[in-house]
Amino acid sequence: MLVLLLTNLTFQSDNPYKQSLNTFGHKEPSSNVNNTCFVMDLDLLYRYFCKDTLQTSEQDTLLLYTLIQGNPNVKAFLLSRTDVEKMLMPMLHVVYEAELHSTHQMYMILIVLLILTHDDHFSSFIHDQVITGISWYKERSLSNISTGGVLILVILKTIQTNMTKMRDKYLHTNCLATLANMSSKFHSFHPYVAEKVLNLFTTIVKKYTKMRNSLLGVGTEVTPSDSTVQYWESELETLEDIIRMFLEIFNNSICHSGRNNPVLLYELLHKRDIFLPFQTHPAFSELVINIESILGHLTTKLEEKTESQGASVSVDCVMEVIEEVVRQWPQDKLQKGAQLKFEYVEEEKADDFFLPYIWTLLFSNSNLYWDTSRITLKV
C-alpha cells in the first residue's frame, strides 16, 4: 500500500517514487535492464502474483496493473513466461465472480488483460496452453481447454452480465477490445468456446432486431412515448456498436487465422442464417463479405458431399470438409484489412482516480485507527 501511495503522490516535478517503480528491472545479468535504478528478482514477484492473493486483495491487483502499465521491464518479463496461466487463472476467477468483488478490481483486471493481449505472442501462446480442469467455472465441466479459451469464456460472461445488469458502455468496449486483440491469433478452439461466442452474438442480434422493429413500428400499432423512443435509440446505438465489433472479430479471425480454427468456422456455418440480413444492412454489409464468402463456399462443398453420399453428412464429415476447404482456400479471395489492435492508454489525469482509490483501500485495509470525522475529501 505504501508503494502505491507514494507512486501516486503529486510532486512539483516528476515523482521520484514513480520513476523508480517504472524503471527497475530483473536481477539476471542477461536481462535488458537499461536505465534501471535498481534490480530485483522478478521470479519472486511473479510467484507472488500467481497466488490466490488476487482473489482477496484489491491492492495486489492495483499493484499488478501499475507495474504492467508503467514498467516495460516487468511487462516484458511477464509476457515471456511459459507458465502465464498461473497468473491469469486467479485474475479470471475474480472477473468470473465479479459480484463478490469490487467493480474497481474487476476494471483493473480487464485493463491488464487488454494490455497483455495487445502482444501477438501472448495472444497466440495462451491458445496452446491446455488446462485440465477449472473448479470455479460453474456453467459446465471444462477439460482440455486452453487458457485462451477460458479467457474468452470469462469475457463473454462479463459482456452478458453487463448487458443485463450494469449496462456500462466502457466495460463493453474494454471486453470487446480484448477479444479483438486476440482474434487474429484465435486457434484450436474448444467446441464449447465457439458455441458460447455464437450464442452470445445471436442473442445480441435478436435483441437488436426486436428493438429496431419496435422503433420502426413493425408488428405493433402502439405508439411509444418520447422517453421510450429515446431509450430505444440509445440502446440500438450501443447494440450496433457491439454487433459491428463482433463482425470485425469474426472477419479478422477468418482472414488471419481461419485455417487454424475450423471449430469456429463450423459454428459460424451452423449459425449462418444470423448473418444473412446484414448483407443489405448499410452499417454491416462490408463486414460480412468475407464471412459470407467462405461460408457460402463451405455450404456448396457440403451440398456436393451430401449429393455424392446420397444422405446427410455427419458432424465429423462436416469438420473434414471444413478442414479441407480452409487448407485450399485462396487467401487472395478475402478482403484483408489491417489486424484489429487496441492499445490501452492511461488518461492524462489518472491520479484523480487512483489517489482517492488508494486512500480508500488504505482506510479499509491498513488496520489503523482513522477518525472519520476529520477525514476531508479534496476535489
Backbone torsions as a table, in degrees:
resi	resn	phi	psi	omega
1	MET	NA	-39.9	-179.8
2	LEU	-62.4	-41.3	178.7
3	VAL	-60.8	-45.6	179.6
4	LEU	-62.7	-41.9	-179.1
5	LEU	-65.7	-46.8	-178.7
6	LEU	-63.9	-39.6	-176.9
7	THR	-74.5	-11.0	179.3
8	ASN	-110.9	6.3	175.2
9	LEU	-71.8	152.3	-179.5
10	THR	-97.2	125.8	177.9
11	PHE	-115.0	160.8	176.8
12	GLN	-65.0	-36.4	174.3
13	SER	-110.9	-162.5	-179.3
14	ASP	-63.7	144.2	179.2
15	ASN	-73.1	113.4	-176.7
16	PRO	-66.7	-31.0	179.2
17	TYR	-68.5	-40.4	178.9
18	LYS	-67.4	-39.5	178.0
19	GLN	-60.9	-41.4	180.0
20	SER	-66.1	-43.6	-178.6
21	LEU	-66.1	-30.3	-176.3
22	ASN	-87.3	-3.9	-175.3
23	THR	-126.2	-6.8	-179.0
24	PHE	-69.3	157.3	-176.1
25	GLY	-132.7	-175.4	-179.2
26	HIS	-76.7	149.1	-173.5
27	LYS	-77.0	-15.1	-177.8
28	GLU	-65.2	136.4	-178.6
29	PRO	-61.8	-29.5	-176.7
30	SER	-77.2	-10.4	-177.0
31	SER	-72.8	150.3	177.0
32	ASN	-85.6	94.7	-174.2
33	VAL	-124.0	48.0	178.1
34	ASN	-63.1	143.2	176.9
35	ASN	58.8	31.3	177.3
36	THR	-89.7	143.3	179.2
37	CYS	-88.1	-25.9	174.3
38	PHE	-159.6	168.1	179.2
39	VAL	-126.5	157.6	175.6
40	MET	-151.0	167.5	179.7
41	ASP	-79.7	102.4	-178.8
42	LEU	-70.9	-18.4	174.2
43	ASP	-60.8	-41.5	178.6
44	LEU	-65.6	-41.8	178.6
45	LEU	-63.4	-41.4	179.8
46	TYR	-63.5	-44.7	179.7
47	ARG	-62.2	-33.1	177.7
48	TYR	-63.9	-43.7	-179.1
49	PHE	-73.3	-16.6	178.2
50	CYS	-81.1	-12.3	178.8
51	LYS	-75.2	174.5	-178.6
52	ASP	-80.7	14.3	-179.6
53	THR	-63.9	-28.8	178.6
54	LEU	-65.0	-21.8	178.4
55	GLN	-68.9	-27.4	-173.3
56	THR	-121.4	-18.4	-170.8
57	SER	-112.1	110.1	175.9
58	GLU	-67.8	-35.3	-177.9
59	GLN	-65.7	-31.6	176.5
60	ASP	-68.9	-39.2	176.5
61	THR	-62.9	-42.6	179.9
62	LEU	-66.6	-37.2	177.4
63	LEU	-65.6	-42.1	177.7
64	LEU	-60.5	-45.4	177.2
65	TYR	-59.8	-46.1	-177.4
66	THR	-59.4	-41.7	-178.5
67	LEU	-71.0	-44.8	-178.4
68	ILE	-68.1	-38.6	-179.0
69	GLN	-72.2	-38.6	-170.8
70	GLY	-102.9	-25.8	-173.6
71	ASN	-111.0	106.5	-178.3
72	PRO	-64.8	-27.4	178.8
73	ASN	-68.2	-43.3	177.6
74	VAL	-66.3	-44.0	179.8
75	LYS	-59.4	-46.3	179.6
76	ALA	-63.4	-39.1	179.7
77	PHE	-63.7	-45.0	-179.2
78	LEU	-65.4	-39.9	-179.5
79	LEU	-69.0	-21.0	-178.6
80	SER	-85.5	-8.1	-176.2
81	ARG	-69.7	140.5	175.8
82	THR	-95.9	-1.2	176.8
83	ASP	-120.3	39.1	-173.4
84	VAL	-63.2	-20.3	178.5
85	GLU	-61.7	-25.7	179.8
86	LYS	-66.2	-29.5	176.6
87	MET	-88.2	-35.4	-176.2
88	LEU	-70.5	-40.0	-174.1
89	MET	-60.1	-44.7	175.0
90	PRO	-60.4	-36.9	178.4
91	MET	-66.3	-45.5	-179.8
92	LEU	-65.0	-33.1	177.2
93	HIS	-61.7	-42.4	178.7
94	VAL	-62.0	-47.5	-178.5
95	VAL	-65.6	-38.3	179.2
96	TYR	-62.2	-38.6	178.9
97	GLU	-105.6	49.1	-173.5
98	ALA	-58.0	-31.9	-177.9
99	GLU	-66.4	-16.2	179.5
100	LEU	-94.3	-2.5	-176.0
101	HIS	-129.9	169.6	-178.4
102	SER	-74.6	153.0	177.4
103	THR	-62.9	-37.3	179.6
104	HIS	-60.4	-42.2	-179.0
105	GLN	-65.0	-41.2	178.3
106	MET	-62.5	-43.6	178.5
107	TYR	-60.4	-42.8	-179.8
108	MET	-60.3	-43.5	-179.4
109	ILE	-66.6	-42.0	179.6
110	LEU	-63.1	-35.4	176.6
111	ILE	-68.4	-40.8	176.5
112	VAL	-58.8	-44.0	179.1
113	LEU	-62.8	-39.5	177.7
114	LEU	-62.9	-43.2	179.2
115	ILE	-63.4	-45.1	-177.5
116	LEU	-66.4	-42.4	-176.5
117	THR	-72.6	-9.0	174.4
118	HIS	-67.6	-19.9	179.2
119	ASP	-86.8	122.1	-176.5
120	ASP	-62.5	-41.4	-179.4
121	HIS	-61.5	-44.2	178.7
122	PHE	-60.8	-47.8	-177.1
123	SER	-62.5	-31.8	177.8
124	SER	-80.4	-42.9	-173.9
125	PHE	-63.8	-37.9	-176.6
126	ILE	-67.3	-15.6	175.2
127	HIS	-85.6	-8.6	176.6
128	ASP	-93.6	-19.4	-179.3
129	GLN	-82.7	116.2	-177.7
130	VAL	-97.1	129.1	177.7
131	ILE	-101.4	133.3	-176.1
132	THR	-80.8	-30.3	-179.3
133	GLY	-169.9	146.9	-179.8
134	ILE	-129.1	108.6	-173.4
135	SER	-69.0	-28.5	-173.9
136	TRP	-87.8	-8.3	178.2
137	TYR	-83.7	116.3	-168.8
138	LYS	-95.9	-21.7	-174.3
139	GLU	-60.4	-37.8	177.6
140	ARG	-166.8	164.3	178.0
141	SER	-74.4	129.9	-179.2
142	LEU	-112.8	130.0	175.6
143	SER	-142.1	148.3	-179.9
144	ASN	53.1	46.9	177.4
145	ILE	-115.9	146.3	-177.3
146	SER	-78.8	160.2	174.5
147	THR	-58.7	-39.8	177.3
148	GLY	-62.2	-37.3	177.5
149	GLY	-63.5	-41.7	177.7
150	VAL	-63.9	-42.6	178.6
151	LEU	-58.8	-44.3	179.9
152	ILE	-63.1	-43.6	179.9
153	LEU	-60.7	-41.7	-179.9
154	VAL	-67.6	-41.0	177.5
155	ILE	-63.1	-42.1	179.1
156	LEU	-62.1	-43.1	178.4
157	LYS	-62.6	-39.0	178.8
158	THR	-63.7	-43.4	177.8
159	ILE	-61.6	-46.0	-178.1
160	GLN	-63.3	-44.3	178.6
161	THR	-64.0	-40.7	-179.4
162	ASN	-64.4	-34.2	-179.8
163	MET	-67.2	-31.3	-175.8
164	THR	-97.7	-23.0	-174.0
165	LYS	-121.0	-67.5	-170.2
166	MET	-77.3	-38.9	178.9
167	ARG	55.1	48.5	-179.4
168	ASP	-100.7	111.5	-176.3
169	LYS	-63.9	-35.7	179.5
170	TYR	-62.8	-38.4	179.9
171	LEU	-65.1	-43.0	174.7
172	HIS	-55.8	-48.8	-177.1
173	THR	-59.2	-44.5	-178.5
174	ASN	-64.9	-45.8	-179.1
175	CYS	-63.7	-45.4	-179.0
176	LEU	-68.0	-34.0	176.9
177	ALA	-64.3	-37.0	177.4
178	THR	-64.8	-45.2	177.1
179	LEU	-62.6	-40.4	179.8
180	ALA	-63.4	-40.9	177.9
181	ASN	-59.8	-34.9	-178.0
182	MET	-82.9	-21.8	-163.7
183	SER	-60.3	-34.8	-179.2
184	SER	-72.8	-12.0	179.6
185	LYS	-114.0	10.0	175.7
186	PHE	-56.2	130.6	171.0
187	HIS	-162.7	160.2	176.4
188	SER	54.5	45.4	-179.8
189	PHE	-63.4	138.7	167.0
190	HIS	-72.0	139.1	-179.6
191	PRO	-53.7	-35.5	-179.5
192	TYR	-66.0	-36.8	178.7
193	VAL	-64.6	-47.8	178.8
194	ALA	-60.8	-40.6	179.1
195	GLU	-62.6	-44.0	-179.3
196	LYS	-65.9	-38.3	178.3
197	VAL	-60.2	-49.7	-177.8
198	LEU	-72.1	-32.3	177.3
199	ASN	-63.7	-44.0	178.9
200	LEU	-66.0	-43.2	178.6
201	PHE	-60.3	-42.7	179.4
202	THR	-62.5	-42.4	178.6
203	THR	-60.6	-43.1	-179.6
204	ILE	-65.9	-42.5	179.9
205	VAL	-63.6	-43.3	179.3
206	LYS	-63.2	-40.6	178.1
207	LYS	-64.9	-41.6	178.9
208	TYR	-63.2	-45.9	-178.4
209	THR	-63.6	-44.3	179.5
210	LYS	-62.4	-44.5	-179.1
211	MET	-69.5	-37.4	179.0
212	ARG	-65.7	-42.2	177.5
213	ASN	-63.7	-38.6	178.2
214	SER	-64.9	-39.6	179.5
215	LEU	-67.0	-34.6	179.1
216	LEU	-84.2	-4.6	178.8
217	GLY	79.4	19.5	179.9
218	VAL	-77.2	125.0	175.4
219	GLY	77.8	11.9	177.7
220	THR	-147.1	148.4	177.9
221	GLU	-107.3	-0.2	-179.0
222	VAL	-84.0	129.9	178.3
223	THR	-89.3	118.5	-178.4
224	PRO	-70.7	155.1	177.9
225	SER	-72.0	165.5	-180.0
226	ASP	-61.7	-39.2	179.9
227	SER	-66.2	-36.4	177.9
228	THR	-67.0	-43.0	178.1
229	VAL	-60.9	-43.3	179.4
230	GLN	-62.5	-40.6	178.4
231	TYR	-65.0	-45.4	179.8
232	TRP	-61.1	-42.1	-178.8
233	GLU	-63.3	-40.0	177.6
234	SER	-65.9	-43.8	179.3
235	GLU	-65.2	-40.7	179.7
236	LEU	-62.3	-39.6	178.6
237	GLU	-62.3	-42.9	178.9
238	THR	-65.4	-46.0	-179.3
239	LEU	-64.7	-36.7	178.9
240	GLU	-64.3	-39.5	177.5
241	ASP	-63.7	-41.1	-179.6
242	ILE	-66.6	-44.8	179.4
243	ILE	-62.2	-43.0	179.2
244	ARG	-60.2	-42.2	-179.5
245	MET	-66.2	-40.9	177.4
246	PHE	-61.8	-43.4	179.6
247	LEU	-62.8	-38.9	177.2
248	GLU	-65.9	-36.1	177.5
249	ILE	-65.4	-46.5	177.2
250	PHE	-60.4	-45.4	-178.3
251	ASN	-63.0	-43.4	180.0
252	ASN	-64.4	-39.4	178.8
253	SER	-67.2	-43.1	179.4
254	ILE	-62.3	-42.8	-176.6
255	CYS	-70.8	-36.3	-170.0
256	HIS	-110.2	-19.2	-178.6
257	SER	-146.0	19.0	-177.7
258	GLY	-58.7	-35.5	-179.0
259	ARG	-66.6	-22.7	-177.7
260	ASN	-99.0	6.3	-174.7
261	ASN	-140.0	60.6	-179.5
262	PRO	-63.8	-26.2	180.0
263	VAL	-65.1	-41.2	177.4
264	LEU	-66.2	-40.1	177.9
265	LEU	-63.4	-37.8	177.1
266	TYR	-59.8	-44.8	-178.6
267	GLU	-69.8	-37.6	175.5
268	LEU	-61.9	-41.2	178.6
269	LEU	-65.2	-39.9	179.4
270	HIS	-62.7	-32.7	-178.8
271	LYS	-108.4	29.4	-174.1
272	ARG	-58.0	-34.7	-176.3
273	ASP	-58.5	-28.4	-176.8
274	ILE	-68.2	-20.8	-178.0
275	PHE	-90.8	-18.6	-173.3
276	LEU	-57.7	-44.7	180.0
277	PRO	-62.6	-21.4	-176.6
278	PHE	-76.0	-14.1	-178.6
279	GLN	-64.5	-26.6	179.4
280	THR	-112.1	7.1	-179.9
281	HIS	-83.5	124.9	-174.9
282	PRO	-59.8	-28.6	-177.4
283	ALA	-86.1	-19.8	-171.2
284	PHE	-121.9	-10.6	-169.7
285	SER	-56.8	-41.5	-178.3
286	GLU	-68.9	-28.0	-175.6
287	LEU	-78.0	-16.4	-178.0
288	VAL	-103.2	3.0	-178.5
289	ILE	-60.1	-52.0	-179.9
290	ASN	-65.7	-40.9	-179.5
291	ILE	-60.8	-49.2	-178.1
292	GLU	-69.2	-32.2	-179.9
293	SER	-61.2	-50.9	-177.1
294	ILE	-76.1	-34.4	178.2
295	LEU	-68.9	-36.9	176.9
296	GLY	-64.4	-41.0	178.4
297	HIS	-65.5	-41.0	178.3
298	LEU	-63.7	-40.9	179.0
299	THR	-61.1	-42.8	179.0
300	THR	-62.1	-44.8	179.7
301	LYS	-63.6	-38.1	179.5
302	LEU	-70.2	-36.2	176.6
303	GLU	-64.9	-39.8	176.9
304	GLU	-64.0	-40.3	179.1
305	LYS	-64.5	-41.2	-180.0
306	THR	-64.1	-43.1	179.5
307	GLU	-64.2	-39.3	-178.6
308	SER	-69.5	-30.6	-179.4
309	GLN	-89.6	-20.6	-178.8
310	GLY	73.3	16.3	179.0
311	ALA	-158.3	165.2	178.9
312	SER	-65.9	147.8	-176.2
313	VAL	-89.2	152.6	179.9
314	SER	-81.2	169.9	177.3
315	VAL	-60.3	-42.2	179.2
316	ASP	-62.6	-37.9	179.0
317	CYS	-67.7	-40.0	177.2
318	VAL	-60.0	-44.1	179.8
319	MET	-63.6	-37.9	177.9
320	GLU	-62.9	-42.9	178.7
321	VAL	-63.0	-44.3	-180.0
322	ILE	-61.1	-45.8	-178.6
323	GLU	-63.9	-37.6	178.8
324	GLU	-68.9	-42.7	-178.3
325	VAL	-64.4	-45.4	-175.8
326	VAL	-68.9	-26.2	175.8
327	ARG	-69.2	-35.0	-174.9
328	GLN	-98.5	-8.0	-173.5
329	TRP	-66.4	122.4	179.2
330	PRO	-69.2	124.1	-178.2
331	GLN	-65.5	-23.5	-178.8
332	ASP	-73.3	-7.6	175.6
333	LYS	-79.8	-11.3	-179.7
334	LEU	-97.6	142.6	176.7
335	GLN	-86.4	92.2	-175.8
336	LYS	-81.9	135.2	172.6
337	GLY	-117.1	-171.4	177.7
338	ALA	-69.1	149.9	177.2
339	GLN	-63.1	141.8	175.9
340	LEU	-69.3	125.5	177.3
341	LYS	-145.1	129.7	177.4
342	PHE	-125.0	127.2	-177.4
343	GLU	-112.6	133.6	178.3
344	TYR	-77.9	131.2	176.2
345	VAL	-125.5	120.9	-178.9
346	GLU	-68.1	140.1	-179.1
347	GLU	-63.0	154.0	-175.3
348	GLU	-61.5	-40.4	-179.3
349	LYS	-107.3	51.4	-177.8
350	ALA	-64.5	-25.9	179.8
351	ASP	-60.9	-27.3	179.1
352	ASP	-62.0	-26.6	175.5
353	PHE	-92.4	-47.0	-170.2
354	PHE	-70.2	-40.0	-175.7
355	LEU	-64.1	-48.4	175.1
356	PRO	-62.0	-35.5	179.3
357	TYR	-64.0	-44.3	-180.0
358	ILE	-65.3	-42.1	178.1
359	TRP	-63.9	-35.3	176.5
360	THR	-63.7	-43.2	177.4
361	LEU	-65.0	-39.5	179.1
362	LEU	-63.9	-42.1	179.1
363	PHE	-63.3	-38.7	-174.1
364	SER	-83.2	-27.5	-169.0
365	ASN	-121.3	0.7	-174.0
366	SER	-83.0	-13.5	-176.0
367	ASN	61.3	23.4	174.8
368	LEU	-101.2	153.9	177.3
369	TYR	-81.3	130.6	176.5
370	TRP	-124.5	130.0	175.1
371	ASP	-82.5	99.0	-173.5
372	THR	-61.7	-24.3	-178.9
373	SER	-71.4	-16.4	-177.8
374	ARG	-107.4	5.9	178.3
375	ILE	-82.7	128.2	-178.8
376	THR	-122.8	129.7	176.9
377	LEU	-94.6	116.6	179.6
378	LYS	-99.9	125.1	-179.4
379	VAL	-108.8	NA	NA
